[in-house]
Amino acid sequence: MTHATLTDVAAFDGTDRLEGLWDVSFEKGVITHVGESGTNPPAGQRIDGTGATLLPGLIDAHVHFLDPEEPGTLAGFGVTTALDMGTWPAAFVSALRAAGTGADIRSSGAPIAGTGGTHAHIPGFPADSLVGTADAARRTVAARVGQGVDHIKPILERPGAGGPDLATATAVVEAAHEAGLRVVAHAGNTAAYALAAEAGIDVLTHAPSTPTSTTNWCRPSAGVDTSSSPRSP
């Protein structure tokens, strides 16, 4: 279906439900016309939207792809953009994008982790993702940029737990920013959050598992331009 009009549909624009019913035309995935129901002849195939509500595409802010069918499954549930937080190898990510079906993918490729952290023990974890120095971090960021990633994802641990130290994490941020990319970090405890804030991480994922109050685990990020997109650890 390349050109169609959804007719007589209620519409929510992301902020408010619009009054009345609407006809919405789209072609090749792009909205080409929005008008009050019945004001213009439907363009292309007519789809009766009576009783339905049209929503903006949803964004899944944290996914990992394992199967080439998954972007299509996401689209079936209304997810039009998927923020991939760690999928490899690069050829698999490229194949998902090239398929051109399902949710649009924004990917970090393989994440960057410390040589002694939890991810270092995952079978099949890419060897070039394990970094122990600032120079190694910069080289891996450059490799990910060459693979066409949309953001960089380091895995941060509490100090002494085998993850990137402050100098290495800062090098990741600096190299990514020089390439025009944001840095989205895995941080599962308050010590990792504090490290991320000091290194200048842009976005944090996961919620700290350390028993503490919300106020306390947010405090390390106070005063820095860092946002959080929590999910279960």
N, C-alpha and C positions, 0 to 999 in steps of 0.2 A: 504494500500500500504506500504510494508516494504522495498522493494528493487526496485529502479528505476533509470533511467538515463534520464536526460533532455538533448536533443541533439540540436546542431546547434543554440545555444543561445548566444546572446551578454551578456557580464558580466561586472558588476561594482563591484570593490572589497572594496568599502568604501572610496577609495582615487581617483582612476582613472578608466576610462573605459578601459578594456583590449582590445588589438588589435585582430581583427579577431573574429571567432566564436568558441564556446567551447562545450564540452560534460561534464556534471557534474553528477556523480553518487552519490546516497545517500541511506542509509539504516537505518531504524528506527530513522529518524530525524538527522542523522549524515552524513556529506559529506565524502565519501570514496575514491573518485577519481575526479581529474580535469585534463582534457587534451584537446588539440586542436581537433576541430571537425573532426571525422572520423579516428582518430589515433588508437582507440581501439573499439572492438565490444561493443555495449551498454550492460550494466549489468542490469538484471531484466527487469521490464516493461519499454518500450521506450516511452518517451513523447516528441513530436516534439515541440521544442522551437523556431522555425523559426519566426522571426519578434518580438520576445520578448527579454527583458533585465532582467537578473537575478541580484537581489540586495541582500546584506546582510540583515538579519532580522532586522526590525525596533524596537526601544525601545520607549515605551510610559513611560515618566518619572513621570507621575502623574495621577493615576487612583484611583477610589473608586468602589468597586464591590457591586452590589445590586442583580444581577441575575446570576445563575450558567451558563447561556449561554454566558455570556460576554467574557470569555477568548477565546471561539471559534470565536466570532464576531471579536475580535481584530486580531486573526490569519488570518481571511479572508481578512483583510486589510493589511497584511504583517507585523503585529506587533508580534514578537516572544518572547519578554520579556516585562512584565508589572511591573512597580514599584508602588505597592499599597501603598497609603499614608493614610490609615485609613479605615479598614473594620473589622467589628465584627458581631456576636460573633466568638470566636476562632474556634468553631466547623464548622462554615460556611467556613472559610478560609481553614481549613484542608480538607474539602470536595472538594473545588475548586482544591486544589493541588492533591488530591487523584484521581480525575477524569482523570488526565493525558492527557487531550486534550486541544488544543488551546495554547495561550501564556503561557510561563513560568512565574510564579508569584514570585515576591520578595515583601514580605509584612511586614508592621509595626504592623499589628494587630490593636487593638484600640489605638488611640493616647492618650497622657497624657496631661491633661489640668488643669488649676487652678480652684479652687472651686467657684470663682466669675466671671469667664470669659464667653464669648459668648457661648462656647461649653457646659458649665454647664447647659444651658437652653434648649439644644436639647433633645426632648423626646426620651427616650430609650438610652441615652448616658450612657455607663457603669459607675457604681458608683466607681469602683476601679480605673478608669482613672482620677478621680478628686483628685488632691493632693494639700495640703497647706503647707507642710513642706518638708525639705530635706529627713527625714527618710521615709516619705510616698512615696516620689519619688523613693527612692531606692527600696522599697518593690514592687512598681508597675513595675519598670524595671525588677526586678527579676521574677515577674509573667509573663511578656511578654517573657522573655528569656525562661522560662519554657514552653511557648506555641509554641516555635520554630520560633519566628519572625526573619526577616533578618536585620532589622534596627529598631531604636527607633524613634518615632515621637512625640515631645512635641509641644503644641500649645502656642506660645508666644504672649503676648499682650504688649501694652505700659505700663510702670510702673503705678500702681494704677488702672488698668482696670480689675483686677481680675484674671490675668494669673499668672503663676509661677514667683516668684521673683528671683533675681540673685542667691541666695543660693540654691533654689530649682532647678533651671535650671542647675546650675553647678553640683548638685548631680545627675541629670539625665545623664549628659554627663559622669561623672566619673564612675557611675555604668554601663553604656552601654559600655564604653571603657574597663572596667575591664572584661566584658563578651565578648570582641572582636567584638562589634557591633558599627557601625557608627550611628550618630544622625542626622536626617533630620528634621529640624524645620519649622513649619508654622510661618511665620513672615510677616504681611501685612502692616507694617508701619516702618518708619525710627527708631523710638524708640525701636521697637521690634528687628530690625536688630542690633542696637547697643547692646542690651541686649544679643542677640545671640552671637555676636562676643566676648563679655566679658566672656560669659559662656564657650566658646570653642566649639560651635556647628560646626559640620563638613560641613553640606549642608543646605542652606536656600531655601525654596520654596515660591512662590508668589512674586509679585513685590509690593513695598510699594504704598499704596493708598494716602499717604500724598503728597500734592502738593509740589514738589521739583525737582531739577535737578537730572539726573542720577549720576552725579559726587558726589552730596551730599549724596544720599542714599547708594552709594558704599563706601563712606569714612569711616564709622564705622568699616568696615571689613578690612581696610588696615592694613597690618602688621600681620595678623593672618591667619592661614591655614584654611580658610573658603571659600567655593565656593557657587554659587547661581544657582538655576534652576528655573528661574521665570516663572510664569503663571499668567493669569488674577486673581485678588483678588477674 
